Amino acid sequence: MAAVRGSPPKWKVQTVEELRKMFKDYPVVAVVGFRGVPSNQMQRIRRELRGKALIKVVKNTLIEKALEGLDDNYKKLEEFLYDQTALVFTDMNPFKLYKLLEETKEPSPLKPNQVSPVDVVVEKGPTPIAPGPMMAELQNAGIPVAIERGKVVVRETVTVVKAGEVVKPEVARALALLEIKPIKVGLDTRAIYDNGVILTPDVLAIDTEKVKEQFVDAYQKALNLAVNCAYVTEETAEILVMKAVMDARNLAINAGLPVKEVMPEIIAKAYSQALALASLLPEDALDEELKSLISSREVEMKREEKKEEEVEEEREEEKKEEEEESALEGLGALFG
């Protein structure tokens, strides 16, 4: 039977229907770009996402056609359909998905005549290049180089291309020689649809380590507040009991209460105070035992004072050494 003139090819109709079904089956859909991703890297990404997410590469016009048969929330995705587009269908949390997609990116060199998305800075220092004709390649790219101790070194830090500028062929060659790969190539997330909500990279890009630190800091502050205001919770109960015991012991010792648990401390305190008082009396008012005890106490106090002085001297020496090292580093930076 001949095909009806003007009707779309059967494969296109099937693709659109398949897409609509996938949009309905998966609560989370990412719209990603894959411009510049090599085929071998794309295959590796598919393997890494297997069992976690499904990648579908379809023409933008077919995606738009599929969105027409869905509710209005999906229509918001149309603004993210441009250039080379792929869809990633999954049940994952959108923030986990974004992080996973970012991990697919690999360091890549800049190509000649490409618009650089970043500032490219060549740092001062040694290079992997041996002395020879390749030095001219670096100099042609505006990189100041010299030979030091048989090695090619960059004499000063220089920005060879700024974000938004076209990469000159000589600059691209020089960066390749220096093994500098300033950009990352992979699936570039444009937006993620999550049950009717559109999330963009500025929302999805969360520094997990920083968030963890904030949680730890908030927990510590909440714990300190609860302990200081004696608010009993599962986390503070043990700390509050220990604090109460310590406060009670200190109170009993300072008040001289004859409580069994603190009697050794009270006696030790009374003994120390008695010796201190006796040391203020004239020698003819003391017997030999008191003189001996006071002498021993003074020796012990002098020993402790000497120990404290030695510790303080060590701290001063360490401080002086650190200052000298800092000064030497400054001189090295000045004359290096």
Secondary structure, 3 states (H helix, E strand, C coil): CCCCCCCCCHHHHHHHHHHHHHHHHCCEEEEEECCCCCHHHHHHHHHHHCCCEEEEECCHHHHHHHHHCCCHHHHHHHHHCCCCEEEEEECCCHHHHHHHHHCCCEEECCCCCCECCCCEEECCEECCCCCCCHHHHHHHCCCCEEEECCEEEECCCEEEECCCCECCHHHHHHHHHCCCCCEEECCEEEEEEECCEEECHHHHCCCHHHHHHHHHHHHHHHHHHHHHCCCCCCCCHHHHHHHHHHHHHHHHHHHCCCCHHHHHHHHHHHHHHHHHHHCCCCHHHCCHHHHHHHHHHHHHHHHHHHHHHHHHHHHHHHHHHHHHHHHHHHHHHHHC
